[in-house]
Amino acid sequence: MSVRVYDLAHARAGDKGNTSNISVICYDARHWDFIARELTPERVAEAFKHIAKGPVRRYPLRNLKAFNFVIENALGGGVTISLAQDIHGKSLSNVMLAIELPDPPQ
Amino acid sequence: MKPEGVVRIGAGAGTSDDRMLPALELAERGDIDYLVFECLAERTVSRENLTRSKNPELGYSPSLPVRLRMVLPTCIRNGIRIVTNMGAANPVGGARAARQEAAELGLGDVPVAVVVGDDVSSVVRHHPELRLIENGEPLESILPKMISANAYLGADVVCEALDTGAPMVLTGRVADPSLFLAPIMHKFGWSYDDMPRIAQGTAAGHLLECTASVTGGCFGWPGKKDVPDLAHNGYPFADASADGAIVIGKTPDTGGRLDVMTCTEQLIYEIHDPTAYITPDCVLDITGISLKQEASDRVRVEGARARPRTDTYKANVGYADGYIGEGEVSYGGIDAVARAKWAAEVVRERLRRQGFVYDDFRVDLIGMSSLHGEPDKRPEPYEVRLRLAGRTHDRKAAHAIGFETRAMHMHGPGGAGGACEPRVRDVLAVKSVLLPRNLVNPQILVEGSL
């Protein structure tokens, strides 16, 4: 059994220069500790390794049932010079949502 | 009904290309006191500076006339004051255009308070030693190609512009949340010493600065995160009280949704360290914020904290950095992906043989791997659109990408269809520096008579 981030949380991606930030917001606060344990910056960096050089930092926002992932060197040099179609990386939240986590929560 | 004692700040635009009509609905039915239009993306001011260099009367946001024409009659009639950064690279020119719109609508002589001083291009020319935030290199490296340099001004100078009593305040570069904080500071006489209140007002500004992103835009997911009547989603407002209480609401009788989920997504949007979101007004900490659904489409914001503002302004420096060329063509049916990949090789080989070189080059298979990469791991779609894009300082090389891609119709693998015209665009790159506050001199001018 495994779950995807998608099953437990919603997400939105934002951009600043060549850095993407992706929120991960639990539908249910009881899943926050599970996400904290399993959705490590290392796991996220692995999922994004073909898109972003990193590093990846994770900030906890317990009050908001959320985390903020800040992924550097993620946007093809930045909005103003990127050759990507999605220069802002708005669609990158879906890479986050597709990450599989090994153990289902209690 | 608007609660007693609050000032209601409406969000009328969150980007230069934002939709128009929801702002009018908000002005007509939202019972707002202020309508704020935030219309400047990172490179917008650079682009408008180029426009201004061709015609000195232009350089304000191209959407200014149509946005203002739409809302001015309602705003003037109802005493709703307008605050906007649509002045872009020419706030005075924008003010003149705005006044002309008002006159043509029969609204008479509408004075406009103009905030100037965000243009710091002459200042930074004298400080080539300043370091670029992005890569630590000296500013000197991009100065020869500089098109614009603009500091993100804060709420204080916008507040001062509101103190003139003018029905409209027009600015160039001002930090997005500051545009919304300013009318609240003005209404209640807050100063930068009122730290918890400045924090609350800044959080409100951040929640409003992307308009529909807090009312169900950029949010919905069928069957998972449903958004009722998304086609008619409404724009948000903030009800602010003198003690710093903030409640977010939206235009009555519109679609969309405004709840803790939509507000949480927007609150974290484009934030890095959530304990240190730096604006010109404060260093905001959102980690203590709690959001509570107070009523249908009303969310209360509590617990924002902040530290005092820093002693620098961030300034964006825009500069010309060559060209991006693009071409696209489609393949469908049997072996569509194989033919698209072959076409990409042929185009690249033809570009190489003509001696064109690129700083960066990219091949996308749209419908398969253009957004998230990894073409080898994706299932093959029935049809695929090939896209090639390259960045170069040679305009001919940029154009050749689209030219050679279009030629796949006659000179590539079989069955290519629907190529687009070759596309070339100027690259307006942006980097940033921090400027000590004493180097920046924001000022207020008034166009028209108060």
Interface residues (C-beta under 8 A of the other chain):
Chain A: H10 A11 R12 G14 D15 K16 G17 N18 T19 N21 S23 I25 H50 I51 Y59 P60 L61 R62 N63 L64 K65 A66 N68 V70 G76 G77 G78 V79 T80 I81 L83 A84 Q85 D86 K90 S91 L92 N94 V95
Chain B: E42 R43 E134 C218 F219 W221 K225 M261 T264 E265 Q266 L267 I268 Y269 E270 I271 H272 D273 P274 T275 I286 T287 G288 I289 S290 L291 G303 D321 I324 D360 F361 R362 D364 I366 S370 L371 H372 G373 E374 R387 A389 G390 R391 V427 L428 A429 V430 S432
